[in-house]
């Protein structure tokens, strides 16, 4: 399903996609900082590495940062606030019972991508880097429990809004679905190199995140409903946290 081609030029589409990703990441950092600062001003105890810090920063990053940048771009694009245009552009609609099946199928697809990539890296002997979020959770398991609702309510919806709803849809205006899906998957993965995955094996781990992003993008294209990959993404992250907590 191709979104309306409102502007032309493949190069422009790529540049806008990359710029939106970069601005989104900066917006996420600023959103987290603003949320933490506001909480501190209100007297909320914010200890580094605590569950409260994780909650406040994730809400700020995804709701204020990713959400603000995404909706800000669409407002500029439309030259005004137009909820109907936003819903149409992002391809957001109320889920049906049939969509529940696509959520389960998408969840299976994402895990299949994870398993296949893990098998390939194992055969090749490639090293992967540990996620900083997982490492922090192992030191403080409460973060895993906090991360489950955060993944479902903020991380999944926030990241999918930016990288699938806005970036992938913008690329889809000028490229075929496979190209847009892969390109958006790369845009989704690269920021993880700057924060979540560092050190030896970081590039292999980013390739893994790209594979997960491509799977989510395929779900988005197939269902034509942003709600589905947002739910799948949230369930995937929540499951990873739950398995690491056990």
C-alpha positions in Angstrom: 0.0 0.0 0.0 1.6 3.2 -1.1 1.0 6.4 0.8 0.1 9.6 -1.2 3.0 10.9 -3.2 2.8 14.5 -2.1 6.4 15.5 -3.0 8.8 14.1 -5.6 12.4 13.1 -5.6 14.1 9.9 -4.3 17.1 11.8 -3.1 14.9 14.2 -1.2 13.0 11.3 0.4 16.2 9.7 1.6 17.5 13.0 3.0 14.2 13.7 4.8 14.2 10.1 6.2 17.7 10.4 7.5 17.1 13.9 8.9 13.9 12.8 10.6 15.7 9.9 12.2 18.5 12.2 13.4 16.1 14.8 14.7 14.0 12.1 16.3 17.0 10.8 18.3 18.0 14.3 19.4 14.4 14.9 20.3 14.3 11.7 22.3 17.4 12.7 24.3 16.1 16.2 24.9 12.7 14.7 25.9 14.2 12.4 28.4 16.3 15.2 29.8 13.3 17.5 30.0 11.2 14.9 31.8 14.0 14.1 34.3 14.5 17.8 35.0 10.7 18.3 35.5 10.5 15.4 37.8 13.5 16.6 39.8 11.9 20.1 40.0 8.7 18.5 41.4 10.8 16.8 44.1 10.7 13.3 42.6 13.8 11.4 43.8 15.7 10.5 40.7 18.6 8.1 41.4 20.8 7.0 38.6 19.9 3.5 37.4 16.7 3.4 39.5 13.3 2.3 38.3 11.9 5.8 38.6 14.7 7.2 36.4 13.9 4.5 33.8 10.2 5.3 33.8 10.6 9.1 33.6 13.3 9.0 30.9 11.4 6.5 28.7 8.2 8.5 28.9 10.1 11.6 28.0 12.1 10.0 25.2 9.2 8.3 23.5 6.1 10.4 24.2 7.8 13.9 24.2 10.8 13.2 22.0 9.8 10.7 19.3 6.1 11.6 19.5 6.8 15.4 19.4 9.1 15.1 16.4 6.8 12.9 14.5 3.7 14.9 15.0 5.7 18.1 14.5 6.9 17.0 11.1 3.3 16.0 10.0 2.0 19.4 11.2 4.7 21.2 9.2 4.0 19.0 6.2 0.3 19.8 6.4 1.0 23.4 7.4 -1.4 23.1 10.3 -2.9 20.6 12.7 -5.0 18.0 10.8 -5.8 14.9 12.8 -7.5 13.2 9.8 -4.3 13.7 7.7 -2.1 12.4 10.5 -4.2 9.2 10.8 -4.3 8.7 7.0 -0.6 9.3 6.6 0.5 7.1 9.5 -2.2 4.5 8.4 -3.7 4.3 11.9 -7.1 2.6 12.4 -8.9 0.8 15.1 -7.7 -2.9 15.3 -10.2 -5.6 14.5 -10.3 -9.2 15.7 -8.5 -10.2 12.5 -5.7 -7.8 13.5 -5.1 -9.9 16.6 -4.0 -12.7 14.3 -1.6 -10.3 12.5 -0.2 -9.3 15.9 0.5 -13.0 16.7 1.9 -13.5 13.2 4.1 -10.4 13.4 5.3 -11.4 16.9 6.3 -14.8 15.4 8.0 -13.1 12.4 10.1 -10.9 14.6 11.3 -13.8 16.8 11.9 -15.9 13.6 14.1 -13.1 12.3 16.0 -13.0 15.7 16.4 -16.8 15.7 17.6 -17.0 12.0 20.1 -14.1 12.5 21.4 -15.7 15.7 22.0 -19.0 14.0 23.8 -17.3 11.1 26.1 -15.3 13.5 26.7 -18.5 15.4 27.8 -20.4 12.3 30.0 -17.5 11.2 31.4 -17.1 14.7 30.4 -13.5 14.8 30.5 -11.8 18.2 27.5 -9.8 19.4 27.4 -7.0 22.0 25.2 -7.0 25.0 22.5 -4.4 25.3 23.2 -1.8 27.9 19.6 -2.0 29.0 19.9 -5.8 29.6 23.2 -5.3 31.5 21.6 -2.7 33.7 18.6 -5.0 34.3 20.9 -7.8 35.4 22.3 -5.5 38.0 18.9 -4.3 39.1 16.2 -6.8 38.1 13.4 -4.4 39.0 14.2 -2.6 35.8 13.1 -5.6 33.8 9.7 -5.5 35.6 9.4 -1.8 35.0 10.5 -2.3 31.4 7.5 -4.6 30.5 4.7 -1.9 30.8 7.1 0.7 29.4 7.7 -1.4 26.3 4.0 -1.9 25.7 2.8 1.7 26.4 5.7 3.9 25.3 8.7 2.2 23.6 6.8 0.2 21.1 4.4 2.9 20.1 7.0 5.7 20.2 9.7 4.0 18.1 7.1 2.7 15.6 5.5 6.1 15.3 8.8 7.6 14.3 10.6 4.9 12.3 7.7 3.1 10.6 4.9 5.7 10.7 6.9 8.7 9.6 10.3 7.6 8.2 9.1 4.4 6.4 6.0 6.2 5.1 8.0 9.1 3.8 10.4 6.7 2.0 7.4 4.7 0.7 6.2 7.7 -1.3 9.2 7.4 -3.6 10.4 3.8 -3.3 9.0 0.3 -3.5 7.9 -1.4 -0.3 11.0 -3.6 0.1 13.4 -0.6 -0.4 11.4 1.5 2.1 11.2 -1.3 4.6 15.0 -2.0 4.6 16.0 1.6 4.6 13.7 2.4 7.5 15.1 -0.7 9.3 18.6 0.7 8.9 17.4 4.1 10.2 15.9 2.3 13.2 19.1 0.4 14.0 21.8 3.0 13.7 20.7 5.0 16.8 21.2 1.8 18.8 24.9 2.0 17.9 25.1 5.3 19.6 23.6 4.1 22.9 22.2 0.6 23.5 25.0 -1.4 21.8 28.7 -0.4 22.1 32.1 -2.2 22.1 33.1 -5.4 20.5 30.3 -7.0 18.4 28.3 -3.8 18.3 28.0 -3.8 14.5 26.8 -7.4 14.5 24.2 -6.5 17.1 23.1 -3.5 15.0 22.7 -5.8 12.0 20.4 -7.9 14.3 18.4 -4.8 15.2 18.1 -4.0 11.5 16.6 -7.5 10.9 14.1 -6.9 13.6 13.3 -3.5 12.1 12.8 -5.0 8.7 10.4 -7.6 10.1 8.4 -4.8 11.8 8.4 -2.8 8.6 7.1 -5.8 6.7 4.3 -6.2 9.2 3.4 -2.5 8.8 3.3 -2.8 5.0 1.3 -6.0 5.0 -1.3 -4.8 7.5 -1.5 -1.2 6.6 -2.1 -0.3 10.2 0.6 1.3 12.4 -1.1 -0.1 15.6 0.0 -3.7 14.6 3.8 -3.2 14.5 3.5 -0.9 17.6 1.9 -3.7 19.6 4.3 -6.3 18.1 7.3 -4.2 19.0 6.0 -3.7 22.6 5.3 -7.4 23.0 8.7 -8.3 21.7 10.6 -6.0 24.1 8.3 -7.0 27.0 9.0 -10.7 26.3 12.7 -10.1 26.2 12.5 -8.3 29.6 10.3 -11.0 31.1 12.6 -13.8 29.9 15.7 -12.0 31.4 13.9 -11.5 34.7 13.0 -15.2 35.1 
